[in-house]
Amino acid sequence: MIVGVVKEIKNNEFRVGLTPDDVKAYKDAGHTVLVEAGAGEGSSFADEEYAAAGAELIEAAADVWAKSEMIVKVKEPIESEYQYLRKDLLLYTYLHLAADKPLTDALLVSGTNSIAYETITGPRGGLPCLIPMSQIAGRMSVQEGAKYLEKTYGGRGVMLAGVPGVQKANVVILGGGGVGTNACKIAVGLGANVTILDISAERLAYLDDIFGSRIQTLYSSRANVLASIKEADLVIGAVLLPGRKTPNLVLEEDLKLMKKGAVLVDVAIDQGGCIETSHATTHDDPVFIKEGIVHYCVANMPGALSRTSTLALCSTTLNHGLALANKGFEQAVKDDPCLAAGAQTYQGKITFPGVAEAFGMEYFPIETLV
């Protein structure tokens, strides 16, 4: 198969779909790899490293798209890339379609077959291709939240850890999954007062076991969310419904209950966000203020830590990518139900229930189509 890697063009996205070592793995399996010149520079991988691994370097992204049978990316195509989608193309990347109607329509109209990293499952459950980015985003959320609590950014002027004789900041984490757990680790490590909410009693018990008396766990009821954000200096939205649009746990009217200058970090923004007033921001312009509350809603947080993120991501996506290249889309998803769970579109049809549900469209189980 001819596998292509293009330079990511989303705002301040510096990750890359394949490392030079990954290119060698594809070459060793008998595939041709086309890499857009400069694609790896943002993650400190030089063109010379790709060439040494066996890649053919191509100057223009359009040529990589046109010549490739499978495109391996990090982030979803943006509008200027929709023109490259076509019926005989396999797209393998993060997609987050339930929050992106224009891209969903573009994939359906073009007939492009797509696999989304974020819904591929593991043999024992979980979302292995999402885990490393959740870990990074969760840890970054506290780091960024702490920065934007500074008064110069419109925050309350509060230090998370406090100092001797001064109260620590209150951090509230909505969701106890991968993002929430990693956010909790950093917030606890910095010495903040941490409350984490989730709808799973089992998950809360687990968090209570590993963090003990250093955190407060609460069931995520409407009353508990309101009571928690009222006292919060930093709120981290870490809710995930795999492949589905995220529900709003904090409403616009709720901001009036919060302390002026408090910070909301909505890590769930890729799937629509769990805070009603959120909208996607960029690393160039990461925050906005609504009702006196600072909102940080960068949609590709791990892109700022590009080398770490690329290495972590590619370690989880490589084997599935090789299976797709070795077998082709149809046989690969037939052979592996975990990979089949990542199928989003196939020959103009939606093959993931959460996407169909988000837009009121018809859902076609992938196993009925291949």
C-alpha positions in Angstrom: 0.0 0.0 0.0 1.1 3.6 -0.6 1.0 5.3 2.8 1.2 9.1 3.1 2.1 11.5 5.8 1.3 15.2 5.5 2.3 18.2 7.6 -0.4 19.1 10.1 -1.8 22.5 9.3 -4.3 23.0 12.2 -3.3 26.0 14.2 -0.1 25.3 16.2 -0.3 21.6 15.6 3.3 20.3 15.6 2.7 16.6 15.9 3.3 14.2 13.0 1.5 11.0 12.0 4.5 8.8 11.7 8.0 8.9 13.2 11.0 7.8 11.1 11.0 4.5 13.0 7.4 4.0 12.0 8.3 4.6 8.4 10.9 1.9 8.6 8.3 -0.5 10.0 6.0 0.2 7.1 8.9 -0.2 4.6 10.0 -3.5 6.2 6.4 -4.7 5.7 6.7 -3.9 2.0 4.8 -0.6 1.8 5.7 2.7 0.1 5.7 5.7 2.4 5.4 9.3 1.1 6.2 12.1 3.5 5.6 15.7 2.9 8.9 17.7 3.2 9.0 19.3 6.7 6.2 17.2 8.1 8.3 16.1 11.1 10.1 19.4 11.9 7.6 20.4 14.5 8.4 17.2 16.5 12.1 17.5 15.9 12.3 14.8 13.2 14.3 16.0 10.2 13.6 15.1 6.6 17.0 13.3 6.5 15.8 10.9 9.2 12.7 10.0 7.1 14.8 9.6 4.0 17.2 7.3 5.9 14.2 5.3 7.0 13.1 4.7 3.4 10.5 7.4 2.9 10.1 9.3 -0.3 10.0 13.0 0.4 7.4 15.0 -1.5 7.4 18.8 -1.6 3.6 19.4 -2.0 1.0 18.2 0.4 -1.5 17.9 -2.5 0.8 15.4 -4.2 1.0 13.2 -1.0 -2.8 13.2 -0.7 -3.2 12.4 -4.4 -0.7 9.6 -4.6 -1.5 7.9 -1.3 -3.9 5.0 -0.6 -3.9 5.6 3.1 -3.2 8.9 4.8 -1.9 8.7 8.4 -2.5 12.0 10.3 -2.8 13.3 13.9 -5.6 15.7 13.7 -8.8 15.8 11.6 -8.6 17.4 8.1 -9.5 21.1 8.2 -11.7 22.8 5.5 -8.8 23.5 3.1 -8.0 19.7 3.1 -11.6 18.6 2.3 -10.7 18.8 -1.4 -8.3 15.9 -1.1 -10.8 13.5 0.3 -11.9 10.8 -2.3 -13.6 7.5 -2.6 -10.5 5.3 -2.8 -8.8 6.9 0.2 -8.4 5.5 3.7 -8.0 8.2 6.4 -6.5 7.1 9.7 -6.3 9.9 12.4 -8.2 11.5 15.2 -11.6 12.7 13.9 -14.0 13.6 16.7 -16.8 13.7 14.2 -19.7 14.0 16.6 -18.6 17.6 17.2 -17.8 18.3 13.5 -20.7 18.3 11.1 -18.8 19.9 8.1 -16.1 17.2 8.2 -18.7 14.4 8.6 -20.5 15.7 5.5 -17.2 16.0 3.6 -16.3 12.4 4.4 -19.7 11.1 3.4 -19.9 13.1 0.2 -16.4 12.0 -0.9 -16.9 8.4 0.1 -13.7 8.3 2.1 -13.3 5.4 4.5 -12.1 6.6 7.9 -10.8 5.1 11.1 -10.7 7.3 14.2 -8.0 6.7 16.8 -10.3 7.9 19.6 -12.8 5.0 19.3 -10.4 2.1 18.7 -10.8 -0.2 21.6 -8.4 -2.6 23.4 -8.8 -6.4 23.9 -9.8 -5.7 27.5 -11.7 -2.6 26.8 -10.5 1.0 27.1 -9.3 3.3 24.3 -5.6 2.6 23.9 -5.0 5.2 21.1 -6.6 7.9 23.2 -4.9 7.1 26.5 -1.5 8.8 25.8 -3.1 12.0 24.7 -5.5 12.0 27.6 -2.6 11.6 29.9 -0.8 14.6 28.4 -3.9 16.8 28.1 -4.9 15.9 31.7 -1.5 16.9 33.1 -1.3 20.0 30.9 -4.8 21.1 32.1 -3.5 21.8 35.6 -0.4 23.4 34.3 -2.3 25.7 32.0 -5.0 26.4 34.5 -2.4 27.4 37.1 -0.9 29.9 34.6 -4.2 31.5 33.7 -5.1 32.0 37.3 -2.5 34.7 37.3 -3.9 38.1 37.5 -2.2 39.3 34.3 -4.4 36.9 32.3 -7.6 37.9 34.1 -7.4 35.2 36.7 -8.0 35.5 40.5 -4.3 35.8 41.3 -4.2 32.6 43.2 -1.4 30.0 43.5 -2.6 26.4 43.5 -0.3 25.3 46.3 -0.7 28.4 48.4 2.2 29.2 50.8 2.5 28.6 54.5 -0.2 30.5 56.3 -2.3 31.0 53.1 -5.1 28.8 51.9 -4.5 26.5 49.0 -6.5 26.8 45.8 -9.6 24.6 45.2 -9.4 22.5 42.0 -12.6 20.7 40.8 -12.3 18.0 38.2 -15.4 16.9 36.3 -14.8 13.3 35.2 -12.5 10.6 36.7 -11.3 8.9 33.5 -7.9 9.2 32.0 -7.9 13.0 31.7 -9.3 13.5 35.1 -7.0 11.0 36.8 -3.9 12.6 35.3 -5.1 16.1 36.1 -5.7 14.9 39.7 -2.1 13.6 39.9 -0.7 17.0 39.0 -3.1 19.0 41.1 -2.4 16.9 44.1 1.3 17.0 43.4 1.2 20.8 43.4 -0.6 20.8 46.8 -4.0 22.0 45.8 -7.3 21.0 47.4 -8.8 18.6 44.9 -12.4 17.5 44.4 -13.1 15.0 41.6 -16.6 14.1 40.4 -17.8 11.1 38.3 -21.0 9.1 37.7 -19.3 5.8 38.4 -19.2 4.7 42.0 -16.6 2.1 41.0 -14.3 4.7 39.5 -14.7 7.0 42.6 -13.8 4.1 44.8 -10.7 3.5 42.7 -9.7 7.2 42.9 -10.3 7.2 46.6 -8.0 4.1 47.0 -5.1 5.6 45.0 -5.3 9.2 46.3 -6.7 8.6 49.8 -7.3 11.6 52.0 -5.5 13.9 49.6 -8.7 14.3 47.5 -12.4 14.5 47.9 -14.5 12.3 45.7 -18.2 13.1 44.9 -20.9 11.6 42.8 -21.5 13.8 39.8 -25.0 15.0 40.5 -26.3 18.4 39.4 -26.3 19.6 43.0 -22.7 18.4 43.7 -21.4 20.0 40.5 -23.0 23.4 41.5 -21.7 23.2 45.0 -18.2 22.3 43.9 -17.8 24.9 41.2 -19.1 27.6 43.6 -15.9 27.1 45.7 -13.6 26.4 42.8 -10.6 28.4 41.7 -9.9 26.0 38.8 -12.4 23.7 37.1 -11.2 21.1 34.7 -13.8 19.5 32.3 -12.6 16.0 31.7 -15.8 14.2 30.6 -15.7 11.7 27.8 -18.4 9.7 26.0 -16.3 7.8 23.4 -17.2 9.1 19.9 -20.2 11.0 21.2 -21.0 14.6 21.8 -20.1 15.6 25.4 -23.0 16.8 27.6 -22.8 20.2 29.2 -22.3 19.8 33.0 -21.6 23.5 33.6 -24.3 25.8 32.1 -24.0 29.5 31.2 -26.2 30.5 34.2 -23.9 28.5 36.5 -21.0 30.9 35.9 -22.7 33.5 38.0 -22.2 31.2 41.0 -18.5 31.0 40.5 -15.7 33.3 41.9 -14.7 36.0 39.5 -11.4 35.2 37.9 -11.8 31.5 38.3 -10.5 29.4 35.4 -12.3 26.7 33.4 -10.2 24.3 31.3 -12.5 22.4 29.0 -10.4 19.4 27.9 -13.5 17.8 26.4 -13.7 20.6 23.7 -12.7 18.1 21.0 -16.0 16.4 21.5 -18.0 19.6 21.8 -17.1 20.5 25.4 -18.7 19.9 28.8 -19.1 23.6 29.6 -22.0 25.4 27.8 -20.0 28.6 27.2 -17.0 26.8 25.7 -15.9 27.2 22.2 -12.7 25.9 20.7 -9.6 28.1 21.0 -6.1 27.9 19.7 -2.6 28.0 21.2 -2.3 31.4 19.5 -5.3 32.7 21.4 -6.1 30.2 24.1 -8.4 32.0 26.5 -11.5 34.2 26.6 -13.5 35.6 29.5 -17.2 35.1 29.9 -19.1 36.4 33.0 -15.8 37.1 34.6 -14.6 33.5 34.2 -11.5 32.7 32.2 -12.1 29.9 29.7 -9.2 27.8 28.3 -10.5 25.6 25.5 -7.6 24.7 23.2 -8.7 21.8 21.0 -5.3 20.3 20.4 -3.5 20.7 23.8 -0.9 18.0 23.3 0.2 19.6 20.0 2.3 22.1 22.2 4.3 19.2 23.6 4.8 17.8 20.1 7.7 15.4 20.4 6.5 13.7 23.6 3.0 13.6 22.2 4.1 12.2 18.8 6.2 9.4 20.3 3.4 8.5 22.8 0.7 8.5 20.1 2.6 6.6 17.4 3.5 3.8 19.9 -0.2 3.0 20.1 -1.3 3.6 16.5 1.4 1.8 14.6 0.2 -1.8 14.8 -3.3 -0.9 13.7 -1.9 1.2 10.9 0.2 -1.7 9.7 -2.8 -4.0 9.9 -4.7 -1.6 7.6 -1.9 -1.4 5.2 -1.2 -5.1 5.2 -4.8 -6.3 4.8 -6.7 -3.3 3.5 -9.6 -1.7 5.3 -12.2 -4.4 4.8 -10.2 -7.4 5.9 -8.5 -5.5 8.7 -11.8 -4.6 10.4 -13.2 -8.1 9.7 -10.3 -9.6 11.5 -10.1 -7.2 14.5 -13.3 -6.0 16.3 -11.1 -3.6 18.3 -10.0 -1.8 15.1 -13.6 -2.1 13.7 -14.7 0.0 16.6 -12.7 2.9 15.1 -14.6 2.8 11.8 -16.4 6.1 11.4 -17.4 6.3 7.7 -17.4 3.7 4.9 -18.4 4.4 1.3 -20.6 7.3 2.2 -22.2 5.8 5.3 -21.8 6.5 9.0 -20.5 3.5 10.8 -20.3 4.8 14.3 -23.5 5.1 16.4 -22.4 8.2 18.3 -21.9 10.2 15.1 -25.2 9.2 13.6 -26.9 10.1 16.9 -25.3 13.5 17.0 -26.6 14.5 13.6 -29.8 12.5 13.4 -28.5 10.4 10.5 -28.7 6.7 9.7 -26.2 4.4 11.3 -24.8 1.4 9.5 -22.8 -1.2 11.6 -19.5 -1.7 9.8 -19.9 -5.5 10.0 -22.9 -5.3 7.8 -21.0 -3.5 5.1 -17.7 -5.3 4.7 
